[in-house]
Structure formats: C-alpha cells, structure tokens
Amino acid sequence: MATAVRQPAVAGRFYPANAQHLRAEVETYTTARADASAKSEGRIRALGCVVPHAGYMYSGHVAGAVYRRLDLPRRMVILCPNHTGVGRAAGRPERGRMAHAIGRRPRRRGHGK
C-alpha cells in the first residue's frame, strides 16, 4: 500500500519551491541580527507560541524574530488552519506524510486526532 503524501499547496507563490532557495530565505529571517534587548533576555523555553505565516515576504521577519528567541524542542506539534474553508477546520492529512520544498516529514502515530 502506497503512503499518501500531501503536496505543498502554495510552493513557489508564498515561499520558494526550490529547497536551496527556501533554506537560504528562512536563514535570512532566523539568523538576522537581533536587537540588543533580545540578546540580553536570552532564549525562551515556551510551551507554545503563535507565529505569523502570511507568506515569508510579508511576515518572515516577524516569524524569524520569534524563532530566534525560542529554545525549540526536538519534537513539536504544528497546528495549521484550513485556509480554504473546504473540509475540516484543521489542514492535516489523516495519515501519511506532508511534502514541503525542504523535504517530507512523517506524521507521528497517535498525533493530530
């Protein structure tokens, strides 16, 4: 039985479809020089956060600033709304993998139910 793969819906429109270009763009936001007050405050070990995702050209600098401040765990849960309004409120596959320009990530069993 073949594993279902959800393809990226807006690759090439709101972020680069090419893995190398996408990595380079994300790094410009996540490694940008933080202001002096952020450096002195250190990293935050948060239980959750809300990060904008309106397209990297619009909100990448804000999302990058958030991720620079967080002490990210090895494993995370990412919640995403269904932007089309068609189907379920949460945009996630029932099973299988989600493709992205950077690569595929498996969906953990028992999560997202």
N, C-alpha and C positions, 0 to 999 in steps of 0.2 A: 504494500500500500504506500503510495507516494505521500510525502509530507506536504501539507498545504503551506504556501508561502504568500503572505500579504505583501504586495509590491508597494513601494512608496507612491503616494498619490500626487505629490507636488514637486518631486525631484526635478531640478532644472528651472523651476519657477520661483520658489521661495528660498531655495538653497541650491548650491551646485550639485549636479548629478554625478560628477566625477569625484571619486574617493580622495584623490590627492588634493584637488581644489577645495573640497569640503573640509578636509583636515586643516589645511592652511588657513581657511577663513575662520574656523572655530578657534584655532590657536591665536589669531589676532585678537579675539574677544576675551579668551580665558587667560591669556598671558600678558595682557596690556598692563601698563604700569598703574598700580592702584594709587589712590591719593594717600597722603601722609597719615591721615586719621585711620584709614582702613588698615594700613600696615601695623600701626601701633596697637590696634584692637585684637589682632590675631585671627585665627580661624575659628569658625563656629561649628560645633557638633550638633546639628539640628535634627529634630525628629521628622520634620517636613518643611517644605517651602513651596511657594507659588512663584513660578518663573515665567516671564512672558515668552511667547513663541510666535509672534506675528509675522515671522519671516526675518531672517538674520539681518537684512539690510535695514529693517525697522527697529528691531528690539534686541539684536545681538549684543550690543554694548551693555545693555541693562542685564541681560541674562548672564553674560560673561562676568560682570561685576558680582553677581550673586554667587556664581560657581567659584569664583576666586576666593570668596570669603568662607565657603563651606568646607568642612572636613568630610569629604564624601566617603561613605562606606563602600565596601567591595561589592555589595549586592543592594539594589534599590528597587522600589516599586514606582513605576511611572504611570500616572493616571492621565488620560487624554480624553477630551470631549469629542463627540462626534460632530464635526462642523457642518455636515451636510443636512442633518435633520432627518435623514432616511435611516431606518433601522434602530438599533439600540442606542441609548444615550451615550454609552462609552464606546469609543472606537478601538476595538481589540478583536483579534481573531479568536474563535472558540478554541482552537488548538493549532499547533504548528509553529511556524517561525514568522518573523516580520523582517522583510528586507529593508535595507537602507543603503544609501550611497556608500557608507563606510563599511557595511557588511551586515550579515544576518546575525540575529540574536535569538537564541531559543527562548521559548516561553516556559517558565518553570511550572511543573505539575502542581496542581492544587492552588495556584495563584490566579487571581482575577476572576474568581467565580462569584 
